């Protein structure tokens, strides 16, 4: 989440406004995502890879979802 905060600040937002934007986006995502994902969002956004792992491990699809956690970790900068 720190990386996203830095990106928001790089486009001219001050700390307060960047934090407000992050909270607004996080709230929006929690409203729109299915509960199993929404309940893990805070941990995922803060870089807690155990939240991400527990979420991807619970996805249906067997072999099709293997490696999804690693792909998401890379996308989140971890």
C-alpha positions as CSV (number, residue, x, y, z in Angstrom):
1,X,0.0,0.0,0.0
2,X,3.0,2.3,0.6
3,X,3.9,2.0,-3.1
4,X,0.4,3.0,-4.1
5,X,0.6,5.9,-1.7
6,X,3.9,7.1,-3.3
7,X,2.3,6.8,-6.7
8,X,-0.6,9.0,-5.7
9,X,1.8,11.5,-4.2
10,X,3.8,11.6,-7.4
11,X,0.8,12.9,-9.3
12,X,0.6,15.8,-6.9
13,X,-1.6,14.6,-4.0
14,X,-0.5,15.5,-0.5
15,X,-0.4,12.8,2.2
16,X,-3.9,13.5,3.5
17,X,-5.5,13.5,0.1
18,X,-3.6,10.4,-1.0
19,X,-4.8,8.6,2.1
20,X,-8.3,9.7,1.5
21,X,-8.2,8.4,-2.1
22,X,-6.8,5.0,-0.9
23,X,-9.6,4.6,1.7
24,X,-12.2,5.5,-0.8
25,X,-10.9,3.0,-3.3
26,X,-10.6,0.3,-0.6
27,X,-14.2,0.9,0.5
28,X,-15.4,0.7,-3.1
29,X,-13.6,-2.6,-3.7
30,X,-14.9,-4.1,-0.4
31,X,-18.5,-3.2,-1.5
32,X,-18.1,-4.7,-5.0
33,X,-16.0,-7.9,-4.2
34,X,-17.4,-11.1,-2.9
35,X,-17.1,-11.5,0.9
36,X,-14.2,-14.0,0.9
37,X,-12.1,-11.5,-1.1
38,X,-13.4,-8.4,0.6
39,X,-12.6,-9.7,4.1
40,X,-9.0,-10.3,3.1
41,X,-8.5,-6.9,1.3
42,X,-6.9,-5.0,4.1
43,X,-4.3,-7.7,4.6
44,X,-3.6,-8.0,0.9
45,X,-3.3,-4.3,0.4
46,X,-0.9,-4.0,3.4
47,X,1.3,-6.7,1.9
48,X,0.3,-9.6,4.1
49,X,1.1,-12.5,1.9
50,X,-0.6,-15.0,4.2
51,X,-3.9,-13.2,3.5
52,X,-3.2,-13.6,-0.2
53,X,-2.2,-17.2,0.1
54,X,-5.2,-18.2,2.2
55,X,-7.4,-16.5,-0.4
56,X,-5.9,-18.2,-3.5
57,X,-5.7,-21.6,-1.7
58,X,-9.5,-21.5,-1.2
59,X,-10.3,-20.8,-4.9
60,X,-12.0,-23.5,-6.9
61,X,-10.3,-24.7,-10.0
62,X,-7.6,-27.0,-8.9
63,X,-4.6,-26.9,-11.3
64,X,-6.0,-23.8,-13.0
65,X,-5.5,-21.7,-10.0
66,X,-2.1,-23.0,-9.0
67,X,0.5,-20.2,-9.2
68,X,-2.2,-17.5,-9.0
69,X,-0.9,-16.3,-5.6
70,X,2.6,-15.9,-7.0
71,X,1.3,-13.9,-10.0
72,X,-0.7,-11.7,-7.6
73,X,2.3,-11.2,-5.3
74,X,4.3,-10.0,-8.3
75,X,1.6,-7.6,-9.3
76,X,1.4,-6.2,-5.8
77,X,5.2,-5.7,-5.7
78,X,6.1,-8.4,-3.2
